Amino acid sequence: MIGVLKIGLFILSVLLLTFILSEYVFERVSVHNHSMEHTLESGDGVMIDKISYRFRDPKRYDIIVFKQKGSEDLIKRVIGLPNETVQIKDGRFFINDEEIDDIKGLDRPEYAGIADKPLILLEDEYFVVGDNREESIDSRYEDVGIVTRSRIKGRMFMRVYPFRNIKFF
């Protein structure tokens, strides 16, 4: 009888720990579009860390997952941070009127969208773009727009699928 009770308690503990980890610490997310190519491909499975942004703010170039109004979660790269002025001129990113380095190997954004003129981010706002600059629907488009901190679910830290392409970010 005691052995059965121990096994039941062990199984309950494992289920509880699994629930806590998946609800509050980590989450597996699938990539459903081409906006992050060549970093991530459609069909890739990634893990997001849901806890680190409770202790620190998102940084420039972090890859984040955020809630999109009335749609699936989106995966994009952070370019503009709170209280910064963002603008895209001639396919280059400018923060507070100074050009920033973009990720090597990515195309320049031909379309500036709402960032064709200086765009001032508020205290809890982020400007995000996809790595596939020509295909990505991101903060340049009003449909996505500026991402508030409350919409950010977490930071992508690992590609877990396909297994041959496992990588930490």
C-alpha positions as CSV (number, residue, x, y, z in Angstrom):
1,M,0.0,0.0,0.0
2,I,2.8,2.4,0.9
3,G,4.6,1.6,-2.4
4,V,1.5,2.5,-4.4
5,L,1.1,5.7,-2.4
6,K,4.8,6.7,-3.1
7,I,4.4,6.0,-6.8
8,G,1.2,8.0,-7.0
9,L,2.9,10.9,-5.1
10,F,5.9,10.7,-7.4
11,I,3.7,10.8,-10.5
12,L,1.7,13.7,-9.1
13,S,4.9,15.6,-8.3
14,V,6.2,15.1,-11.9
15,L,2.9,16.3,-13.4
16,L,2.9,19.3,-11.2
17,L,6.5,20.2,-12.0
18,T,5.9,19.7,-15.7
19,F,2.8,22.1,-15.5
20,I,4.8,24.7,-13.6
21,L,7.7,24.6,-16.0
22,S,5.6,24.8,-19.1
23,E,3.2,27.5,-17.8
24,Y,5.7,29.8,-16.2
25,V,9.3,29.0,-17.3
26,F,9.5,27.5,-20.8
27,E,7.3,27.0,-23.8
28,R,7.8,25.2,-27.2
29,V,6.6,27.3,-30.1
30,S,6.3,26.4,-33.8
31,V,7.4,28.7,-36.6
32,H,4.5,29.1,-39.0
33,N,5.8,31.6,-41.6
34,H,8.9,32.7,-43.5
35,S,9.4,36.0,-41.7
36,M,12.5,34.9,-39.8
37,E,14.4,33.1,-42.6
38,H,17.4,32.6,-42.7
39,T,17.6,32.3,-38.9
40,L,14.5,30.2,-38.5
41,E,12.5,28.3,-41.2
42,S,8.8,27.6,-41.3
43,G,8.2,24.3,-39.4
44,D,11.1,24.9,-36.9
45,G,10.3,24.2,-33.3
46,V,11.8,26.7,-30.8
47,M,11.9,27.0,-27.0
48,I,11.2,30.3,-25.3
49,D,12.2,31.4,-21.9
50,K,9.2,33.0,-20.2
51,I,11.0,34.0,-17.0
52,S,14.1,36.1,-17.9
53,Y,12.2,39.2,-18.8
54,R,10.8,39.2,-15.3
55,F,14.3,40.1,-14.2
56,R,15.6,42.1,-17.1
57,D,14.3,44.0,-20.1
58,P,14.5,42.8,-23.7
59,K,17.7,43.8,-25.5
60,R,18.3,44.9,-29.0
61,Y,18.6,41.9,-31.4
62,D,16.8,39.5,-28.9
63,I,14.4,37.2,-30.8
64,I,11.1,37.4,-29.0
65,V,7.7,35.7,-29.2
66,F,4.7,38.0,-28.6
67,K,0.9,37.9,-28.7
68,Q,-0.6,39.3,-31.9
69,K,-4.1,40.6,-31.6
70,G,-6.6,38.0,-33.0
71,S,-3.8,35.9,-34.5
72,E,-1.1,33.3,-33.7
73,D,1.9,34.3,-31.7
74,L,4.6,36.0,-33.8
75,I,8.4,35.6,-33.6
76,K,10.5,38.7,-34.5
77,R,13.8,40.4,-33.6
78,V,13.9,43.5,-31.3
79,I,15.4,46.6,-33.0
80,G,14.0,49.6,-31.2
81,L,13.9,49.9,-27.4
82,P,11.7,52.0,-25.1
83,N,12.3,55.8,-25.2
84,E,14.2,55.5,-28.5
85,T,13.4,57.1,-31.8
86,V,13.4,54.6,-34.7
87,Q,13.6,55.3,-38.4
88,I,14.4,53.3,-41.5
89,K,16.2,55.3,-44.2
90,D,17.7,53.9,-47.4
91,G,17.4,50.3,-46.1
92,R,19.2,51.1,-42.8
93,F,18.1,51.3,-39.2
94,F,18.6,54.5,-37.3
95,I,18.1,54.8,-33.5
96,N,18.1,58.3,-32.2
97,D,19.5,59.5,-35.5
98,E,22.5,57.2,-35.5
99,E,22.8,54.2,-37.8
100,I,23.0,50.9,-36.0
101,D,24.6,47.7,-37.2
102,D,22.2,45.2,-38.6
103,I,22.7,41.4,-38.3
104,K,25.3,40.3,-40.9
105,G,23.9,38.5,-43.9
106,L,20.4,39.8,-43.8
107,D,18.8,41.9,-46.5
108,R,18.2,45.5,-45.9
109,P,14.6,46.5,-45.3
110,E,13.4,48.1,-48.6
111,Y,10.0,49.0,-47.1
112,A,10.2,51.4,-44.1
113,G,6.4,51.5,-43.5
114,I,5.5,53.5,-40.4
115,A,9.2,54.0,-39.7
116,D,9.8,56.1,-42.8
117,K,9.6,59.1,-40.4
118,P,11.1,59.2,-36.9
119,L,9.0,57.0,-34.6
120,I,9.2,57.7,-30.9
121,L,8.8,54.6,-28.7
122,L,7.2,55.1,-25.3
123,E,8.3,53.6,-21.9
124,D,7.1,50.1,-22.6
125,E,7.3,49.9,-26.4
126,Y,9.5,47.9,-28.8
127,F,10.0,48.0,-32.5
128,V,10.5,44.5,-34.0
129,V,11.3,43.2,-37.4
130,G,11.6,39.8,-39.0
131,D,15.0,38.6,-40.3
132,N,13.5,38.1,-43.8
133,R,13.1,41.8,-44.3
134,E,11.2,41.6,-47.6
135,E,8.6,39.0,-46.5
136,S,8.1,39.9,-42.8
137,I,5.0,41.6,-41.6
138,D,6.3,43.3,-38.5
139,S,6.4,46.7,-36.7
140,R,6.7,48.5,-40.0
141,Y,3.1,47.5,-40.7
142,E,0.2,49.0,-38.8
143,D,-1.4,45.4,-38.5
144,V,1.5,44.5,-36.1
145,G,2.7,47.9,-35.1
146,I,4.7,48.7,-32.0
147,V,4.9,45.8,-29.5
148,T,4.2,46.7,-25.8
149,R,6.0,44.9,-23.0
150,S,2.7,43.3,-21.9
151,R,2.4,41.4,-25.2
152,I,5.8,39.8,-25.0
153,K,5.6,36.1,-24.0
154,G,9.3,35.4,-23.8
155,R,12.7,35.3,-25.4
156,M,13.6,32.5,-27.9
157,F,16.8,30.8,-26.7
158,M,16.9,27.5,-28.6
159,R,15.8,25.8,-31.8
160,V,14.9,22.3,-30.9
161,Y,13.5,21.0,-34.2
162,P,14.5,19.7,-36.7
163,F,17.0,17.8,-34.5
164,R,19.8,18.1,-37.0
165,N,19.6,21.9,-36.6
166,I,19.5,22.2,-32.8
167,K,21.1,25.5,-31.8
168,F,21.2,27.9,-28.8
169,F,20.7,31.6,-29.4
